[in-house]
Amino acid sequence: MTAEPHELLVQKPGFFRSEDWWAVWLGLLIVALGAGQAAGVDLLGWVAKYNVWSDIGKAVAPNSKEFAFLGGFGSMLATYLFLLILTTAGAYFMGSSVKRFVAGFTILYWVTVVANTAGNFAYLAATPNNLEKFGIGWSLGLGELGFVIALVLGLIIGNFFPKTAAFLSTAAKPEWYIKTGIVILGMTIAIKTVGAMGLASTVIFRGICAVVEAYLIYWPVVYIIARKFFKFTPEWAAPMASGISICGVAAAIATGSAIRARAIVPTVLSSVIIVFVAVELLILPWIATTFFADDPLVAGAWMGLAVKSDGGAIASGAITDSLIRAKALAEYGVNYQEGWTLMAATTAKVFIDVFIGIWAFVLAVVWSVYQIGTKRSEGKSYKVSFREIGDRFPKFLIGFLVVFGGVFLWGITNPDIVKAAGAGAGQANLLRSIFFGLCFFSIGLITNVRKLWAEGLGRIVGVYAIALFGFILWVGLGISYLFYHGILPPVVGS
């Protein structure tokens, strides 16, 4: 018997009643405020910025010096009030209890603050090139550990304090938060793409080719493994293939929404993906440095193709950049310019992110045309309607594409505003990071481990492990080598 889609993935009609559309409205508003930087107006300077810290007094501060008077706590409070007003408005129009939402969101926000702050402790988050700055001799270098901490805290509450989890459930809306974050992400990706256009065209062109080739291989192979060998239904296999092969949590949720999967599907996948990203962050940069110190762009592109989250891939690229430059200088006497290995990783990741929207739309059409997961009347032809395709299409991706396309065109036609727009994108990205943190904490809150295991968690880990260690890492490495081998970064002074 075919399961009905979970209520969180069945969108209510109307521009002000669905999570998707409210993700668009919130995302567009935040992007517009960030874009004020291009006009010389600092509209988001008060947003809290979480710094890597060894002195807790320097852990949080307003991101702009103009708002330094707020201090760390003042900026966190201002950010809380801003997000509370916006999300409460959305919750009201979507039919949630305002009182329960306000109470729940307040707890969600401040727990996320604690997780972000803890995750940025220098011994956990400092990259190798910053160890001296913090006066420490080692660090795990895990820049996204705050998300993992938020997830773990949510899991503890959700599984050991069910009454508390039930109280917070009104505000625990992981998909709404991640979708809003994805819309905001469009601005950052567009600015990075504009900036990349000014770099060597070879890096950009080869990055696009590498992504296309990699994902023509990745997605169908993961899907086949999940369906044929682990016997997952299409509802599970499609988001799993997207999450493992395209871009982690964001891709899994986008695909789940496109095919109207139950909410438990992207929820479970998100939990597994985050764990694997943490493992990759711990090992891949050091492997890349050991074997590809003489081929830095190969190492960088490999990080972009292999690590399944934006922050994880870019953090891996940054760590690899730092490690390779240090090794090249110490062993070969070559002082590479900073940032080129990271650029290879970022370029690959940028075009992977763009692929999210395209692939979600393709799957929405395919699921509609073939009525996958539903019973079709025998002996009767079926003709898909444009309305059905439109109903299935994840509306928040419209916001993502509008933001990406608009900012990209704005940037390439007005190169003089790119730097200022980049600063605005950085401010908006701070809010995106908070939405992602809220998402991960919410995922933990609504995740019942016993039910997840019954839904096949062990098999999901099996698919992920086989796909990642069996071919994704090595195909990604081979493609990176094919397109980037022999292209060396310029040296300092050249």
SEMAR-85213 format. One record per residue (C-alpha): residue in three letters; x, y, z. Coordinates in pm, 1 decimal, always signed. Layout:
REM residues N
<ALA,<X,Y,Z>>;
...
This chain:
REM residues 494
<MET,<+0.0,+0.0,+0.0>>;
<THR,<+136.5,+340.1,-96.4>>;
<ALA,<+196.7,+574.5,+196.0>>;
<GLU,<+40.7,+915.2,+189.8>>;
<PRO,<+283.1,+1209.0,+178.5>>;
<HIS,<+361.1,+1354.0,+519.3>>;
<GLU,<+165.8,+1670.2,+600.6>>;
<LEU,<+485.2,+1877.5,+608.1>>;
<LEU,<+545.2,+1798.9,+242.6>>;
<VAL,<+189.8,+1860.2,+124.0>>;
<GLN,<+187.5,+2229.7,+43.9>>;
<LYS,<-122.3,+2433.5,+120.0>>;
<PRO,<-251.9,+2646.1,-167.6>>;
<GLY,<-186.0,+3017.9,-167.5>>;
<PHE,<+113.5,+3247.3,-155.5>>;
<PHE,<+91.5,+3296.2,+222.5>>;
<ARG,<-7.4,+2952.8,+349.4>>;
<SER,<+278.1,+2721.5,+253.8>>;
<GLU,<+626.7,+2677.0,+394.9>>;
<ASP,<+774.8,+2695.1,+46.7>>;
<TRP,<+633.0,+3039.0,-26.1>>;
<TRP,<+721.5,+3171.6,+316.8>>;
<ALA,<+1076.4,+3048.4,+259.7>>;
<VAL,<+1074.1,+3256.9,-58.3>>;
<TRP,<+938.2,+3569.9,+113.6>>;
<LEU,<+1179.1,+3553.3,+407.3>>;
<GLY,<+1473.4,+3470.6,+183.2>>;
<LEU,<+1400.5,+3753.6,-60.3>>;
<LEU,<+1359.9,+4003.9,+222.7>>;
<ILE,<+1692.4,+3908.7,+379.3>>;
<VAL,<+1868.9,+3917.9,+42.6>>;
<ALA,<+1720.1,+4262.7,-28.6>>;
<LEU,<+1845.5,+4390.6,+306.8>>;
<GLY,<+2190.5,+4247.7,+237.2>>;
<ALA,<+2193.9,+4410.3,-106.3>>;
<GLY,<+2168.7,+4748.0,+66.6>>;
<GLN,<+2547.2,+4729.8,+103.0>>;
<ALA,<+2577.9,+4796.8,-268.9>>;
<ALA,<+2403.0,+5130.8,-213.8>>;
<GLY,<+2618.7,+5209.6,+86.4>>;
<VAL,<+2342.2,+5133.4,+337.4>>;
<ASP,<+2423.9,+4886.0,+613.1>>;
<LEU,<+2089.6,+4724.5,+696.0>>;
<LEU,<+2218.5,+4401.0,+847.9>>;
<GLY,<+2524.2,+4520.1,+1037.2>>;
<TRP,<+2359.7,+4431.0,+1367.8>>;
<VAL,<+2332.8,+4058.2,+1284.6>>;
<ALA,<+2535.8,+3840.0,+1520.4>>;
<LYS,<+2858.1,+3696.3,+1383.3>>;
<TYR,<+2992.8,+3381.3,+1548.6>>;
<ASN,<+3371.9,+3384.0,+1555.5>>;
<VAL,<+3619.9,+3108.0,+1620.6>>;
<TRP,<+3729.8,+3177.0,+1976.0>>;
<SER,<+3961.5,+3086.3,+2257.5>>;
<ASP,<+3838.7,+3383.1,+2465.4>>;
<ILE,<+3461.6,+3344.4,+2519.2>>;
<GLY,<+3425.5,+3723.8,+2529.2>>;
<LYS,<+3517.4,+3734.2,+2159.7>>;
<ALA,<+3290.8,+3450.1,+2049.5>>;
<VAL,<+3003.8,+3666.7,+1923.0>>;
<ALA,<+2990.3,+4025.1,+1798.3>>;
<PRO,<+2791.2,+4242.9,+1554.9>>;
<ASN,<+2924.8,+4185.1,+1205.6>>;
<SER,<+2965.9,+4559.5,+1139.8>>;
<LYS,<+3178.7,+4802.5,+1340.5>>;
<GLU,<+2898.6,+5058.6,+1311.6>>;
<PHE,<+2695.4,+4843.8,+1549.7>>;
<ALA,<+2978.7,+4756.6,+1786.9>>;
<PHE,<+2791.6,+4935.6,+2065.6>>;
<LEU,<+2546.7,+4642.9,+2077.8>>;
<GLY,<+2813.1,+4400.0,+2193.3>>;
<GLY,<+2786.1,+4025.6,+2149.4>>;
<PHE,<+2469.0,+3972.5,+2351.0>>;
<GLY,<+2300.8,+4278.7,+2198.8>>;
<SER,<+2361.8,+4148.7,+1847.8>>;
<MET,<+2225.2,+3805.5,+1941.9>>;
<LEU,<+1917.4,+3969.0,+2094.1>>;
<ALA,<+1861.0,+4192.5,+1789.6>>;
<THR,<+1895.8,+3890.0,+1559.5>>;
<TYR,<+1650.6,+3693.9,+1775.4>>;
<LEU,<+1386.2,+3970.2,+1767.0>>;
<PHE,<+1423.1,+4012.9,+1390.0>>;
<LEU,<+1385.7,+3640.6,+1318.7>>;
<LEU,<+1108.2,+3601.8,+1576.2>>;
<ILE,<+896.3,+3869.4,+1407.4>>;
<LEU,<+946.8,+3724.3,+1059.4>>;
<THR,<+890.9,+3360.3,+1148.8>>;
<THR,<+594.2,+3433.6,+1375.2>>;
<ALA,<+424.8,+3617.4,+1089.3>>;
<GLY,<+477.9,+3312.8,+870.7>>;
<ALA,<+355.5,+3074.7,+1141.2>>;
<TYR,<+40.0,+3284.4,+1187.7>>;
<PHE,<-52.5,+3275.8,+818.7>>;
<MET,<+25.6,+2904.1,+801.4>>;
<GLY,<-221.2,+2838.4,+1082.8>>;
<SER,<+10.9,+2763.5,+1375.7>>;
<SER,<-59.2,+2867.4,+1733.5>>;
<VAL,<+125.1,+3198.4,+1772.5>>;
<LYS,<+179.5,+3159.3,+2148.8>>;
<ARG,<+321.1,+2810.3,+2117.9>>;
<PHE,<+532.2,+2908.0,+1819.7>>;
<VAL,<+683.0,+3210.4,+1997.3>>;
<ALA,<+766.0,+3003.9,+2304.9>>;
<GLY,<+908.7,+2719.0,+2100.4>>;
<PHE,<+1106.5,+2938.9,+1862.9>>;
<THR,<+1261.0,+3127.0,+2155.4>>;
<ILE,<+1401.5,+2803.4,+2295.3>>;
<LEU,<+1510.1,+2681.3,+1951.9>>;
<TYR,<+1695.8,+3005.1,+1881.3>>;
<TRP,<+1891.1,+3021.2,+2206.6>>;
<VAL,<+1982.1,+2652.3,+2196.8>>;
<THR,<+2113.0,+2714.1,+1844.3>>;
<VAL,<+2314.8,+3008.1,+1979.0>>;
<VAL,<+2474.9,+2777.2,+2235.2>>;
<ALA,<+2548.4,+2514.2,+1968.3>>;
<ASN,<+2702.1,+2768.9,+1729.1>>;
<THR,<+2916.8,+2916.5,+2002.2>>;
<ALA,<+3035.5,+2578.3,+2126.2>>;
<GLY,<+3106.0,+2459.8,+1773.2>>;
<ASN,<+3336.6,+2756.9,+1712.8>>;
<PHE,<+3566.6,+2683.4,+2008.5>>;
<ALA,<+3921.2,+2713.5,+1872.1>>;
<TYR,<+4022.3,+2355.6,+1952.6>>;
<LEU,<+3722.8,+2238.7,+1749.4>>;
<ALA,<+3699.4,+2488.3,+1465.4>>;
<ALA,<+4031.6,+2667.8,+1404.5>>;
<THR,<+4192.2,+2587.0,+1068.6>>;
<PRO,<+4561.4,+2489.7,+1066.1>>;
<ASN,<+4673.5,+2830.8,+940.4>>;
<ASN,<+4511.1,+3000.6,+1243.2>>;
<LEU,<+4646.8,+2785.9,+1526.0>>;
<GLU,<+4915.0,+3038.5,+1616.9>>;
<LYS,<+4658.3,+3317.1,+1622.7>>;
<PHE,<+4468.1,+3137.6,+1899.8>>;
<GLY,<+4776.8,+3017.0,+2081.6>>;
<ILE,<+4696.3,+2647.1,+2039.4>>;
<GLY,<+4894.3,+2357.6,+1899.7>>;
<TRP,<+4614.3,+2154.5,+1743.3>>;
<SER,<+4253.2,+2171.6,+1633.1>>;
<LEU,<+3997.4,+1940.9,+1476.0>>;
<GLY,<+3928.1,+2208.1,+1214.0>>;
<LEU,<+3556.6,+2124.2,+1199.5>>;
<GLY,<+3392.6,+2448.4,+1097.4>>;
<GLU,<+3041.1,+2300.4,+1087.6>>;
<LEU,<+3051.6,+2125.4,+1422.6>>;
<GLY,<+2791.0,+2369.7,+1557.9>>;
<PHE,<+2533.5,+2205.3,+1333.2>>;
<VAL,<+2629.1,+1861.7,+1462.4>>;
<ILE,<+2602.2,+1984.7,+1823.0>>;
<ALA,<+2257.5,+2129.9,+1747.7>>;
<LEU,<+2151.7,+1798.2,+1595.3>>;
<VAL,<+2279.2,+1600.9,+1895.1>>;
<LEU,<+2103.9,+1832.6,+2142.9>>;
<GLY,<+1782.6,+1792.6,+1945.8>>;
<LEU,<+1819.6,+1413.9,+1942.8>>;
<ILE,<+1871.0,+1408.0,+2320.7>>;
<ILE,<+1560.0,+1616.5,+2384.2>>;
<GLY,<+1354.1,+1437.9,+2120.8>>;
<ASN,<+1434.6,+1089.5,+2249.0>>;
<PHE,<+1470.7,+1137.0,+2624.3>>;
<PHE,<+1237.4,+1428.8,+2696.2>>;
<PRO,<+932.2,+1363.1,+2478.4>>;
<LYS,<+708.2,+1614.2,+2658.3>>;
<THR,<+958.7,+1893.4,+2596.7>>;
<ALA,<+992.7,+1785.7,+2235.1>>;
<ALA,<+614.5,+1789.4,+2195.9>>;
<PHE,<+601.0,+2142.4,+2339.5>>;
<LEU,<+866.4,+2259.4,+2092.4>>;
<SER,<+712.2,+2078.8,+1795.6>>;
<THR,<+509.0,+2378.8,+1679.6>>;
<ALA,<+830.9,+2570.9,+1611.7>>;
<ALA,<+1036.6,+2269.3,+1499.6>>;
<LYS,<+999.2,+2318.7,+1124.4>>;
<PRO,<+1321.9,+2185.3,+970.1>>;
<GLU,<+1208.3,+2212.7,+610.3>>;
<TRP,<+1094.1,+2572.6,+640.9>>;
<TYR,<+1425.1,+2674.0,+796.1>>;
<ILE,<+1644.1,+2487.7,+546.7>>;
<LYS,<+1440.1,+2612.2,+250.5>>;
<THR,<+1474.2,+2972.3,+368.3>>;
<GLY,<+1845.3,+2914.6,+405.7>>;
<ILE,<+1866.7,+2777.7,+51.7>>;
<VAL,<+1696.7,+3088.5,-92.1>>;
<ILE,<+1948.9,+3308.1,+90.8>>;
<LEU,<+2229.4,+3081.2,-29.7>>;
<GLY,<+2148.1,+3185.5,-385.8>>;
<MET,<+2301.0,+3528.6,-317.4>>;
<THR,<+2628.5,+3389.0,-186.5>>;
<ILE,<+2661.3,+3143.9,-473.5>>;
<ALA,<+2589.8,+3416.7,-730.7>>;
<ILE,<+2855.0,+3647.8,-586.1>>;
<LYS,<+3107.7,+3366.1,-579.4>>;
<THR,<+3024.7,+3282.9,-939.1>>;
<VAL,<+3068.6,+3645.3,-1045.2>>;
<GLY,<+3399.9,+3656.5,-862.7>>;
<ALA,<+3507.8,+3332.1,-1023.9>>;
<MET,<+3443.6,+3479.7,-1367.5>>;
<GLY,<+3739.9,+3707.6,-1311.4>>;
<LEU,<+3975.5,+3418.4,-1241.3>>;
<ALA,<+4135.2,+3186.1,-1491.5>>;
<SER,<+3862.9,+3073.3,-1733.2>>;
<THR,<+4025.5,+2732.1,-1738.4>>;
<VAL,<+3935.8,+2669.8,-1374.7>>;
<ILE,<+3572.3,+2767.5,-1432.0>>;
<PHE,<+3527.6,+2569.4,-1751.9>>;
<ARG,<+3688.2,+2259.2,-1613.8>>;
<GLY,<+3488.9,+2291.7,-1293.8>>;
<ILE,<+3162.2,+2286.8,-1489.5>>;
<CYS,<+3275.4,+1987.9,-1695.9>>;
<ALA,<+3383.2,+1800.7,-1383.7>>;
<VAL,<+3048.1,+1857.2,-1212.6>>;
<VAL,<+2843.7,+1748.7,-1515.8>>;
<GLU,<+3049.2,+1435.8,-1568.8>>;
<ALA,<+3054.0,+1343.2,-1201.2>>;
<TYR,<+2679.6,+1372.9,-1149.2>>;
<LEU,<+2583.5,+1193.2,-1466.0>>;
<ILE,<+2759.7,+901.6,-1296.7>>;
<TYR,<+2685.8,+958.8,-927.5>>;
<TRP,<+2306.6,+992.0,-919.7>>;
<PRO,<+2198.4,+690.0,-1126.0>>;
<VAL,<+2452.2,+459.7,-959.5>>;
<VAL,<+2339.0,+554.1,-606.9>>;
<TYR,<+1975.2,+518.5,-712.0>>;
<ILE,<+2037.8,+172.8,-857.9>>;
<ILE,<+2227.6,+58.2,-547.7>>;
<ALA,<+1945.3,+177.5,-322.4>>;
<ARG,<+1671.0,+18.6,-534.1>>;
<LYS,<+1824.9,-306.4,-656.1>>;
<PHE,<+2054.7,-410.3,-373.7>>;
<PHE,<+1894.4,-252.8,-64.5>>;
<LYS,<+1532.9,-272.7,-186.5>>;
<PHE,<+1436.5,+86.8,-107.8>>;
<THR,<+1121.7,+231.1,-262.1>>;
<PRO,<+1153.9,+522.5,-509.1>>;
<GLU,<+1033.2,+754.1,-231.1>>;
<TRP,<+1353.5,+673.1,-41.2>>;
<ALA,<+1592.6,+604.9,-328.4>>;
<ALA,<+1550.2,+937.6,-513.0>>;
<PRO,<+1620.6,+1173.3,-217.0>>;
<MET,<+1895.6,+937.3,-106.7>>;
<ALA,<+2062.3,+954.7,-448.4>>;
<SER,<+2035.0,+1334.5,-451.7>>;
<GLY,<+2160.6,+1375.9,-96.4>>;
<ILE,<+2456.5,+1143.3,-143.8>>;
<SER,<+2549.1,+1259.3,-492.5>>;
<ILE,<+2449.9,+1626.2,-529.3>>;
<CYS,<+2457.4,+1840.5,-219.8>>;
<GLY,<+2372.5,+1671.3,+104.3>>;
<VAL,<+2082.5,+1793.6,+316.2>>;
<ALA,<+1964.8,+2065.4,+78.9>>;
<ALA,<+1943.6,+1826.9,-216.8>>;
<ALA,<+1772.9,+1554.5,-14.3>>;
<ILE,<+1504.4,+1796.2,+106.6>>;
<ALA,<+1460.2,+1956.4,-235.6>>;
<THR,<+1415.2,+1615.2,-395.9>>;
<GLY,<+1186.3,+1494.2,-116.8>>;
<SER,<+965.4,+1797.0,-166.8>>;
<ALA,<+965.7,+1758.1,-546.7>>;
<ILE,<+843.0,+1398.7,-532.5>>;
<ARG,<+620.5,+1455.5,-227.2>>;
<ALA,<+798.3,+1210.7,-2.6>>;
<ARG,<+701.4,+1178.2,+361.6>>;
<ALA,<+889.0,+1416.8,+590.4>>;
<ILE,<+1066.9,+1128.7,+763.3>>;
<VAL,<+1264.1,+1060.3,+443.2>>;
<PRO,<+1473.2,+1381.1,+426.3>>;
<THR,<+1479.6,+1384.8,+807.4>>;
<VAL,<+1656.0,+1049.1,+829.6>>;
<LEU,<+1882.1,+1124.7,+534.2>>;
<SER,<+1984.8,+1459.4,+683.8>>;
<SER,<+2097.4,+1289.2,+1002.9>>;
<VAL,<+2309.1,+1034.9,+815.9>>;
<ILE,<+2455.7,+1292.4,+576.0>>;
<ILE,<+2575.0,+1519.1,+856.4>>;
<VAL,<+2758.4,+1230.5,+1023.2>>;
<PHE,<+2935.4,+1135.1,+700.5>>;
<VAL,<+3027.6,+1498.0,+628.3>>;
<ALA,<+3191.3,+1516.6,+971.2>>;
<VAL,<+3390.3,+1200.2,+891.2>>;
<GLU,<+3501.3,+1340.5,+554.7>>;
<LEU,<+3608.4,+1668.2,+714.6>>;
<LEU,<+3825.4,+1473.5,+955.5>>;
<ILE,<+4012.7,+1266.8,+698.6>>;
<LEU,<+3993.5,+1393.0,+339.0>>;
<PRO,<+4205.3,+1712.8,+363.3>>;
<TRP,<+4493.2,+1516.5,+513.3>>;
<ILE,<+4465.5,+1240.2,+252.5>>;
<ALA,<+4457.8,+1501.0,-24.4>>;
<THR,<+4762.2,+1676.4,+119.9>>;
<THR,<+4955.6,+1350.8,+155.5>>;
<PHE,<+4908.4,+1241.7,-205.0>>;
<PHE,<+4841.6,+1562.7,-402.7>>;
<ALA,<+5060.4,+1834.0,-254.5>>;
<ASP,<+5218.6,+1869.7,-599.7>>;
<ASP,<+4876.2,+1897.6,-767.7>>;
<PRO,<+4682.6,+2145.6,-549.0>>;
<LEU,<+4387.3,+2209.4,-779.5>>;
<VAL,<+4320.6,+1837.6,-810.1>>;
<ALA,<+4301.3,+1822.2,-430.8>>;
<GLY,<+4072.7,+2125.5,-414.0>>;
<ALA,<+3831.1,+2002.3,-680.6>>;
<TRP,<+3819.1,+1664.6,-506.9>>;
<MET,<+3695.5,+1833.0,-188.1>>;
<GLY,<+3422.0,+2010.3,-386.2>>;
<LEU,<+3306.3,+1689.9,-553.6>>;
<ALA,<+3331.1,+1459.4,-252.6>>;
<VAL,<+3211.9,+1647.1,+58.4>>;
<LYS,<+2832.2,+1670.2,+67.4>>;
<SER,<+2759.0,+2006.9,+224.4>>;
<ASP,<+2841.9,+2363.7,+128.8>>;
<GLY,<+3017.7,+2453.6,+450.1>>;
<GLY,<+3181.8,+2112.1,+470.6>>;
<ALA,<+3319.3,+2126.5,+116.9>>;
<ILE,<+3442.1,+2483.1,+149.8>>;
<ALA,<+3588.1,+2413.9,+494.2>>;
<SER,<+3765.3,+2108.2,+352.1>>;
<GLY,<+3893.9,+2319.5,+64.9>>;
<ALA,<+4022.5,+2582.7,+306.7>>;
<ILE,<+4198.1,+2324.6,+523.1>>;
<THR,<+4346.6,+2155.7,+216.9>>;
<ASP,<+4461.4,+2492.0,+79.5>>;
<SER,<+4640.4,+2570.7,+404.8>>;
<LEU,<+4795.9,+2224.6,+446.5>>;
<ILE,<+4920.1,+2200.8,+87.9>>;
<ARG,<+5071.3,+2549.1,+86.6>>;
<ALA,<+5254.1,+2472.6,+411.4>>;
<LYS,<+5381.3,+2137.8,+280.4>>;
<ALA,<+5484.9,+2280.2,-58.1>>;
<LEU,<+5683.8,+2555.8,+110.1>>;
<ALA,<+5848.8,+2322.4,+361.9>>;
<GLU,<+5933.0,+2034.9,+126.5>>;
<TYR,<+5962.8,+2193.9,-218.2>>;
<GLY,<+6042.0,+2554.4,-136.6>>;
<VAL,<+5739.8,+2663.3,-343.4>>;
<ASN,<+5522.0,+2937.1,-195.3>>;
<TYR,<+5183.6,+2907.8,-367.0>>;
<GLN,<+4943.8,+3200.5,-354.3>>;
<GLU,<+4666.1,+3149.8,-102.7>>;
<GLY,<+4315.4,+3060.8,-215.0>>;
<TRP,<+4360.0,+2878.1,-543.6>>;
<THR,<+4304.1,+2529.9,-401.6>>;
<LEU,<+4002.1,+2666.5,-218.4>>;
<MET,<+3886.0,+2826.5,-543.7>>;
<ALA,<+3883.5,+2487.1,-717.7>>;
<ALA,<+3672.4,+2343.7,-434.0>>;
<THR,<+3436.7,+2641.6,-431.0>>;
<THR,<+3390.5,+2642.1,-809.9>>;
<ALA,<+3290.8,+2275.7,-809.5>>;
<LYS,<+3053.4,+2330.5,-516.1>>;
<VAL,<+2891.1,+2638.4,-672.2>>;
<PHE,<+2787.0,+2452.3,-984.5>>;
<ILE,<+2677.5,+2152.9,-780.6>>;
<ASP,<+2444.7,+2382.9,-584.4>>;
<VAL,<+2296.2,+2523.7,-903.8>>;
<PHE,<+2224.9,+2163.7,-1003.2>>;
<ILE,<+1988.2,+2126.1,-704.1>>;
<GLY,<+1712.5,+2333.5,-863.2>>;
<ILE,<+1749.8,+2177.8,-1206.4>>;
<TRP,<+1738.7,+1822.7,-1075.9>>;
<ALA,<+1446.0,+1884.9,-840.9>>;
<PHE,<+1243.8,+2015.0,-1134.5>>;
<VAL,<+1340.0,+1717.3,-1353.6>>;
<LEU,<+1233.3,+1473.3,-1083.4>>;
<ALA,<+907.2,+1660.6,-1023.4>>;
<VAL,<+823.5,+1618.7,-1392.1>>;
<VAL,<+929.0,+1252.1,-1402.9>>;
<TRP,<+729.5,+1165.4,-1089.0>>;
<SER,<+424.1,+1337.4,-1236.5>>;
<VAL,<+448.4,+1181.2,-1582.4>>;
<TYR,<+502.4,+827.7,-1456.8>>;
<GLN,<+296.7,+859.6,-1138.1>>;
<ILE,<+577.0,+696.1,-939.7>>;
<GLY,<+460.9,+584.5,-598.3>>;
<THR,<+90.2,+588.9,-688.1>>;
<LYS,<-149.4,+337.3,-838.0>>;
<ARG,<-237.7,+404.4,-1199.3>>;
<SER,<-562.7,+273.7,-1343.9>>;
<GLU,<-498.4,-31.7,-1557.5>>;
<GLY,<-578.7,+5.4,-1923.9>>;
<LYS,<-610.3,+381.3,-1905.6>>;
<SER,<-368.6,+632.7,-2048.6>>;
<TYR,<-240.2,+905.1,-1824.0>>;
<LYS,<-155.4,+1258.0,-1931.2>>;
<VAL,<+28.9,+1481.5,-1690.5>>;
<SER,<-105.3,+1833.7,-1650.6>>;
<PHE,<+108.2,+2144.1,-1618.3>>;
<ARG,<-82.7,+2225.5,-1302.3>>;
<GLU,<+20.7,+1896.6,-1143.7>>;
<ILE,<+383.4,+1958.1,-1234.7>>;
<GLY,<+350.3,+2307.0,-1089.3>>;
<ASP,<+196.3,+2172.3,-769.3>>;
<ARG,<+484.2,+1930.7,-726.3>>;
<PHE,<+757.2,+2184.0,-801.3>>;
<PRO,<+928.1,+2306.4,-480.2>>;
<LYS,<+833.6,+2675.1,-471.6>>;
<PHE,<+1130.6,+2773.7,-259.0>>;
<LEU,<+1356.1,+2683.8,-552.9>>;
<ILE,<+1189.1,+2966.3,-745.6>>;
<GLY,<+1326.7,+3198.0,-479.6>>;
<PHE,<+1670.4,+3036.4,-503.8>>;
<LEU,<+1681.3,+3072.0,-882.4>>;
<VAL,<+1545.8,+3428.7,-876.5>>;
<VAL,<+1807.3,+3532.4,-622.0>>;
<PHE,<+2090.6,+3354.4,-799.8>>;
<GLY,<+1996.4,+3478.6,-1147.0>>;
<GLY,<+1920.4,+3833.4,-1035.7>>;
<VAL,<+2236.1,+3882.0,-830.4>>;
<PHE,<+2453.1,+3715.9,-1095.5>>;
<LEU,<+2323.4,+3942.0,-1374.8>>;
<TRP,<+2350.5,+4242.7,-1145.9>>;
<GLY,<+2708.9,+4152.8,-1064.8>>;
<ILE,<+2836.1,+4090.9,-1418.1>>;
<THR,<+2670.4,+4407.6,-1551.8>>;
<ASN,<+2791.0,+4622.0,-1260.2>>;
<PRO,<+3137.9,+4491.0,-1166.1>>;
<ASP,<+3202.0,+4791.4,-942.5>>;
<ILE,<+2936.1,+4679.6,-693.4>>;
<VAL,<+3054.5,+4318.4,-660.5>>;
<LYS,<+3271.0,+4383.1,-354.6>>;
<ALA,<+2993.3,+4568.3,-171.0>>;
<ALA,<+2734.6,+4310.4,-277.0>>;
<GLY,<+2970.4,+4039.9,-152.7>>;
<ALA,<+2975.7,+4206.7,+188.7>>;
<GLY,<+2595.6,+4210.3,+187.2>>;
<ALA,<+2590.8,+3843.9,+86.0>>;
<GLY,<+2818.4,+3771.5,+379.5>>;
<GLN,<+2572.7,+3940.3,+614.6>>;
<ALA,<+2277.8,+3749.9,+468.4>>;
<ASN,<+2483.0,+3432.9,+497.2>>;
<LEU,<+2506.7,+3482.6,+873.5>>;
<LEU,<+2129.0,+3455.1,+888.7>>;
<ARG,<+2137.8,+3158.1,+654.5>>;
<SER,<+2370.7,+2983.3,+897.8>>;
<ILE,<+2123.6,+3045.8,+1181.1>>;
<PHE,<+1839.5,+2899.8,+974.8>>;
<PHE,<+2053.3,+2593.4,+906.5>>;
<GLY,<+2124.4,+2559.9,+1279.0>>;
<LEU,<+1752.0,+2584.7,+1356.4>>;
<CYS,<+1694.5,+2316.7,+1094.5>>;
<PHE,<+1942.4,+2072.4,+1245.5>>;
<PHE,<+1813.2,+2122.5,+1599.1>>;
<SER,<+1457.4,+2073.5,+1469.4>>;
<ILE,<+1562.3,+1756.2,+1287.3>>;
<GLY,<+1689.1,+1616.6,+1615.5>>;
<LEU,<+1369.0,+1713.9,+1798.5>>;
<ILE,<+1141.5,+1530.0,+1558.0>>;
<THR,<+1370.2,+1229.9,+1514.6>>;
<ASN,<+1269.8,+917.5,+1705.8>>;
<VAL,<+1567.9,+684.6,+1673.6>>;
<ARG,<+1365.3,+367.0,+1728.3>>;
<LYS,<+1121.9,+462.3,+1455.2>>;
<LEU,<+1410.6,+559.3,+1226.2>>;
<TRP,<+1569.8,+220.6,+1267.8>>;
<ALA,<+1237.5,+59.3,+1186.0>>;
<GLU,<+1226.0,+273.8,+869.6>>;
<GLY,<+1561.7,+137.6,+758.2>>;
<LEU,<+1835.6,+357.7,+908.4>>;
<GLY,<+2086.6,+72.0,+901.5>>;
<ARG,<+2028.8,+16.4,+531.9>>;
<ILE,<+2066.1,+390.0,+460.9>>;
<VAL,<+2406.2,+390.0,+629.7>>;
<GLY,<+2491.9,+87.1,+416.7>>;
<VAL,<+2396.5,+260.4,+92.3>>;
<TYR,<+2586.2,+575.9,+190.2>>;
<ALA,<+2900.7,+388.2,+295.4>>;
<ILE,<+2909.3,+174.5,-18.1>>;
<ALA,<+2839.4,+470.3,-246.5>>;
<LEU,<+3085.5,+707.5,-79.8>>;
<PHE,<+3377.6,+473.8,-16.7>>;
<GLY,<+3302.4,+240.7,-305.8>>;
<PHE,<+3296.6,+486.9,-593.2>>;
<ILE,<+3204.0,+852.3,-519.5>>;
<LEU,<+3539.8,+938.9,-362.6>>;
<TRP,<+3733.0,+764.4,-638.0>>;
<VAL,<+3523.1,+881.7,-932.0>>;
<GLY,<+3542.8,+1233.7,-793.6>>;
<LEU,<+3919.4,+1201.9,-757.8>>;
<GLY,<+3955.0,+1062.0,-1109.6>>;
<ILE,<+3747.6,+1341.8,-1260.6>>;
<SER,<+3937.6,+1603.2,-1060.4>>;
<TYR,<+4264.6,+1458.1,-1187.3>>;
<LEU,<+4134.6,+1445.0,-1544.6>>;
<PHE,<+4035.0,+1812.1,-1550.9>>;
<TYR,<+4288.5,+1973.9,-1316.0>>;
<HIS,<+4608.9,+1772.4,-1334.2>>;
<GLY,<+4907.8,+1988.1,-1412.3>>;
<ILE,<+4735.0,+2321.7,-1350.9>>;
<LEU,<+4934.5,+2483.0,-1071.9>>;
<PRO,<+4848.2,+2791.3,-866.7>>;
<PRO,<+5066.3,+3099.8,-917.7>>;
<VAL,<+5343.1,+3147.9,-663.4>>;
<VAL,<+5373.2,+3446.2,-433.1>>;
<GLY,<+5533.7,+3738.1,-614.2>>;
<SER,<+5447.4,+3616.2,-962.4>>;
